[in-house]
Amino acid sequence: MIATNAVLRPLGLGDIDGLLARLLAQASDEALAHAALVALQGAQRYWQRHGFEARSLQDAAERERLASYGAGALYMARPVSVH
């Protein structure tokens, strides 16, 4: 879960868009190939606007973990641009 509060705002992390930008920049700095998340409560469209796409999970254990988030949970991922 991504949560923010007023203490993080001066660091550019007070809103979800700012936090996501920082997380993706860090992933790029670390040369990660992709970023992934579990979209909950109908948030698929929001994450799609940020380049995430629904992905199927081939491994039964991964599908079971995804199901533990509840109905409608969706695994999504996107490539990370490397600086």
DRENPA-3360 file (N, C-alpha, C; in nm, 2 decimals, always signed):
BEGIN
1 = MIATNAVL = +0.08/-0.12/+0.00/+0.00/+0.00/+0.00/+0.09/+0.12/+0.00 ~ +0.05/+0.22/-0.08/+0.12/+0.35/-0.08/+0.03/+0.45/+0.00 ~ +0.09/+0.50/+0.11/+0.02/+0.60/+0.19/+0.12/+0.72/+0.21 ~ +0.06/+0.84/+0.21/+0.14/+0.96/+0.23/+0.08/+1.04/+0.34 ~ +0.16/+1.13/+0.39/+0.11/+1.23/+0.49/+0.18/+1.36/+0.48 ~ +0.14/+1.46/+0.56/+0.19/+1.59/+0.55/+0.34/+1.60/+0.58 ~ +0.40/+1.51/+0.66/+0.54/+1.51/+0.69/+0.62/+1.48/+0.56 ~ +0.57/+1.41/+0.47/+0.64/+1.37/+0.35/+0.63/+1.48/+0.24;
9 = RPLGLGDI = +0.54/+1.57/+0.25/+0.52/+1.67/+0.14/+0.64/+1.75/+0.11 ~ +0.72/+1.80/+0.21/+0.84/+1.88/+0.18/+0.94/+1.80/+0.10 ~ +0.93/+1.67/+0.11/+1.03/+1.58/+0.03/+0.98/+1.55/-0.11 ~ +0.87/+1.60/-0.14/+0.81/+1.58/-0.27/+0.73/+1.44/-0.28 ~ +0.70/+1.40/-0.16/+0.63/+1.27/-0.15/+0.49/+1.28/-0.09 ~ +0.43/+1.40/-0.09/+0.30/+1.42/-0.02/+0.19/+1.38/-0.11 ~ +0.21/+1.35/-0.23/+0.10/+1.31/-0.32/+0.14/+1.18/-0.39 ~ +0.05/+1.10/-0.43/+0.08/+0.98/-0.50/+0.16/+0.99/-0.62;
17 = DGLLARLL = +0.13/+1.10/-0.70/+0.21/+1.12/-0.83/+0.35/+1.15/-0.80 ~ +0.38/+1.23/-0.70/+0.52/+1.26/-0.66/+0.59/+1.14/-0.61 ~ +0.52/+1.07/-0.53/+0.58/+0.95/-0.47/+0.61/+0.84/-0.58 ~ +0.52/+0.82/-0.67/+0.54/+0.73/-0.78/+0.66/+0.77/-0.87 ~ +0.67/+0.90/-0.89/+0.78/+0.95/-0.97/+0.91/+0.92/-0.90 ~ +0.92/+0.94/-0.77/+1.04/+0.91/-0.70/+1.07/+0.77/-0.70 ~ +0.97/+0.68/-0.68/+0.99/+0.54/-0.68/+1.04/+0.49/-0.81 ~ +0.99/+0.54/-0.92/+1.03/+0.50/-1.05/+1.17/+0.55/-1.08;
25 = AQASDEAL = +1.20/+0.67/-1.04/+1.34/+0.72/-1.05/+1.44/+0.63/-0.98 ~ +1.40/+0.59/-0.86/+1.49/+0.50/-0.78/+1.51/+0.37/-0.85 ~ +1.40/+0.31/-0.90/+1.41/+0.19/-0.98/+1.50/+0.20/-1.10 ~ +1.49/+0.31/-1.17/+1.57/+0.34/-1.28/+1.72/+0.35/-1.24 ~ +1.75/+0.42/-1.13/+1.88/+0.43/-1.08/+1.95/+0.30/-1.05 ~ +1.86/+0.21/-1.00/+1.91/+0.07/-0.96/+1.90/-0.03/-1.08 ~ +1.87/+0.03/-1.20/+1.87/-0.05/-1.33/+1.77/-0.17/-1.32 ~ +1.65/-0.15/-1.25/+1.55/-0.25/-1.25/+1.48/-0.25/-1.38;
33 = AHAALVAL = +1.44/-0.37/-1.43/+1.38/-0.38/-1.56/+1.23/-0.34/-1.55 ~ +1.16/-0.36/-1.44/+1.02/-0.33/-1.44/+0.98/-0.30/-1.29 ~ +0.86/-0.23/-1.28/+0.80/-0.20/-1.16/+0.67/-0.28/-1.16 ~ +0.63/-0.33/-1.04/+0.50/-0.41/-1.04/+0.42/-0.37/-0.91 ~ +0.29/-0.39/-0.92/+0.21/-0.36/-0.81/+0.08/-0.44/-0.81 ~ +0.00/-0.44/-0.71/-0.13/-0.50/-0.70/-0.23/-0.39/-0.69 ~ -0.31/-0.37/-0.80/-0.41/-0.27/-0.80/-0.53/-0.32/-0.72 ~ -0.59/-0.24/-0.63/-0.70/-0.27/-0.55/-0.81/-0.17/-0.56;
41 = QGAQRYWQ = -0.93/-0.21/-0.53/-1.05/-0.13/-0.52/-1.07/-0.05/-0.65 ~ -1.06/-0.12/-0.76/-1.09/-0.05/-0.89/-0.99/+0.05/-0.94 ~ -0.87/+0.04/-0.89/-0.76/+0.14/-0.93/-0.69/+0.11/-1.06 ~ -0.74/+0.02/-1.13/-0.67/-0.02/-1.26/-0.65/+0.10/-1.35 ~ -0.75/+0.18/-1.37/-0.74/+0.29/-1.47/-0.64/+0.39/-1.42 ~ -0.63/+0.42/-1.30/-0.53/+0.51/-1.24/-0.39/+0.46/-1.28 ~ -0.36/+0.33/-1.25/-0.23/+0.28/-1.28/-0.20/+0.27/-1.43 ~ -0.31/+0.24/-1.51/-0.29/+0.24/-1.65/-0.24/+0.38/-1.70;
49 = RHGFEARS = -0.29/+0.48/-1.65/-0.25/+0.62/-1.69/-0.10/+0.64/-1.66 ~ -0.05/+0.56/-1.57/+0.10/+0.57/-1.53/+0.18/+0.46/-1.60 ~ +0.12/+0.40/-1.70/+0.20/+0.30/-1.78/+0.19/+0.16/-1.74 ~ +0.12/+0.13/-1.63/+0.11/-0.01/-1.58/+0.00/-0.08/-1.66 ~ +0.03/-0.21/-1.69/-0.06/-0.30/-1.76/-0.09/-0.42/-1.68 ~ -0.21/-0.47/-1.69/-0.24/-0.60/-1.62/-0.16/-0.71/-1.68 ~ -0.11/-0.79/-1.59/-0.03/-0.91/-1.63/-0.09/-1.03/-1.57 ~ -0.08/-1.14/-1.64/-0.13/-1.27/-1.58/-0.01/-1.33/-1.50;
57 = LQDAAERE = -0.04/-1.41/-1.40/+0.06/-1.48/-1.32/+0.05/-1.62/-1.36 ~ +0.17/-1.68/-1.40/+0.17/-1.82/-1.44/+0.19/-1.91/-1.32 ~ +0.25/-1.87/-1.22/+0.28/-1.95/-1.10/+0.16/-1.96/-1.01 ~ +0.12/-2.08/-0.97/+0.00/-2.10/-0.89/+0.02/-2.04/-0.75 ~ +0.14/-2.04/-0.70/+0.16/-1.97/-0.57/+0.14/-1.82/-0.58 ~ +0.19/-1.76/-0.69/+0.17/-1.62/-0.71/+0.02/-1.59/-0.72 ~ -0.05/-1.67/-0.79/-0.20/-1.64/-0.81/-0.27/-1.65/-0.67 ~ -0.22/-1.75/-0.59/-0.28/-1.76/-0.46/-0.25/-1.64/-0.37;
65 = RLASYGAG = -0.13/-1.59/-0.38/-0.10/-1.47/-0.30/-0.18/-1.35/-0.35 ~ -0.20/-1.34/-0.48/-0.28/-1.23/-0.54/-0.42/-1.24/-0.49 ~ -0.48/-1.36/-0.49/-0.61/-1.38/-0.44/-0.63/-1.34/-0.29 ~ -0.52/-1.35/-0.22/-0.53/-1.31/-0.07/-0.56/-1.16/-0.05 ~ -0.54/-1.08/-0.16/-0.58/-0.94/-0.15/-0.73/-0.91/-0.16 ~ -0.80/-1.01/-0.21/-0.95/-1.00/-0.22/-0.99/-0.99/-0.36 ~ -1.12/-0.99/-0.37/-1.18/-0.99/-0.51/-1.14/-0.86/-0.58 ~ -1.11/-0.87/-0.71/-1.08/-0.76/-0.79/-0.93/-0.72/-0.79;
73 = ALYMARPV = -0.85/-0.78/-0.70/-0.71/-0.75/-0.70/-0.65/-0.79/-0.84 ~ -0.56/-0.70/-0.89/-0.51/-0.72/-1.02/-0.36/-0.69/-1.02 ~ -0.28/-0.78/-1.07/-0.13/-0.77/-1.08/-0.10/-0.68/-1.20 ~ -0.02/-0.58/-1.18/+0.01/-0.49/-1.29/+0.16/-0.46/-1.29 ~ +0.22/-0.44/-1.41/+0.36/-0.40/-1.42/+0.38/-0.31/-1.53 ~ +0.50/-0.24/-1.53/+0.54/-0.15/-1.64/+0.69/-0.16/-1.65 ~ +0.75/-0.13/-1.77/+0.89/-0.12/-1.78/+0.94/+0.01/-1.70 ~ +1.06/+0.00/-1.66/+1.13/+0.11/-1.59/+1.23/+0.17/-1.69;
81 = SVH = +1.22/+0.30/-1.72/+1.32/+0.36/-1.81/+1.45/+0.38/-1.73 ~ +1.56/+0.34/-1.79/+1.69/+0.35/-1.73/+1.75/+0.49/-1.77 ~ +1.80/+0.56/-1.68/+1.87/+0.69/-1.71/+1.99/+0.67/-1.79;
% end
